[in-house]
Amino acid sequence: MCSSDLKALLVIKAQLNSPEPRVKLDAVYSLGLLRNEQALPWLAPLVNDTDETIAFFAKEAIERIKTGW
């Protein structure tokens, strides 16, 4: 992974803590699309998010990363 990829991942990771549900959801979805295994521990806690949509997409993102789907 090149340094610019890592920087992008870290920017997206920071958005996982956003108080805005849409920002958090976009970050979760983006990490799933990137399929980078480094994101798995960041996504894991979000499968229990109080926002059902975020929890659903966190599960989907994890599945996508693990299977390459």
C-alpha positions as CSV (number, residue, x, y, z in Angstrom):
1,M,0.0,0.0,0.0
2,C,1.4,3.4,-0.9
3,S,1.4,6.3,1.5
4,S,-1.4,8.1,-0.3
5,D,-3.7,5.0,0.1
6,L,-2.9,4.9,3.8
7,K,-3.6,8.6,4.1
8,A,-7.0,8.2,2.4
9,L,-7.9,5.3,4.7
10,L,-7.1,7.4,7.7
11,V,-9.2,10.2,6.5
12,I,-12.1,7.9,6.0
13,K,-11.5,6.2,9.4
14,A,-11.8,9.6,11.1
15,Q,-15.2,10.0,9.6
16,L,-16.4,6.9,11.5
17,N,-16.6,9.1,14.6
18,S,-18.7,11.8,13.0
19,P,-21.8,12.8,14.9
20,E,-23.6,13.0,11.6
21,P,-25.1,9.7,10.6
22,R,-24.8,10.3,6.9
23,V,-21.0,11.1,7.2
24,K,-20.5,7.9,9.2
25,L,-22.6,5.9,6.8
26,D,-20.6,7.2,3.8
27,A,-17.3,6.3,5.6
28,V,-18.6,2.7,6.3
29,Y,-19.7,2.3,2.7
30,S,-16.4,3.6,1.3
31,L,-14.3,1.3,3.5
32,G,-16.3,-1.6,2.1
33,L,-15.7,-0.6,-1.4
34,L,-12.0,-0.2,-0.8
35,R,-11.8,-3.8,0.6
36,N,-8.8,-3.1,2.7
37,E,-8.4,-5.5,5.6
38,Q,-7.0,-2.8,7.8
39,A,-10.5,-1.4,8.1
40,L,-11.9,-4.6,9.8
41,P,-11.2,-3.6,13.4
42,W,-12.6,-0.1,12.7
43,L,-15.8,-1.5,11.3
44,A,-16.4,-4.3,13.8
45,P,-17.8,-2.0,16.6
46,L,-20.2,-0.5,14.2
47,V,-22.1,-3.7,13.6
48,N,-23.8,-2.8,16.9
49,D,-24.4,0.9,16.1
50,T,-27.6,2.3,17.4
51,D,-28.4,3.4,13.9
52,E,-29.7,0.3,12.1
53,T,-28.6,1.5,8.7
54,I,-25.0,2.0,9.8
55,A,-25.0,-1.4,11.5
56,F,-26.3,-3.1,8.4
57,F,-23.8,-1.4,6.1
58,A,-20.9,-2.2,8.6
59,K,-21.8,-5.9,8.3
60,E,-22.0,-5.6,4.6
61,A,-18.6,-3.8,4.4
62,I,-17.0,-6.5,6.6
63,E,-18.4,-9.2,4.4
64,R,-17.2,-7.5,1.3
65,I,-13.7,-7.1,2.7
66,K,-13.5,-10.7,3.9
67,T,-14.9,-12.3,0.7
68,G,-13.7,-9.8,-1.9
69,W,-17.3,-9.6,-3.0
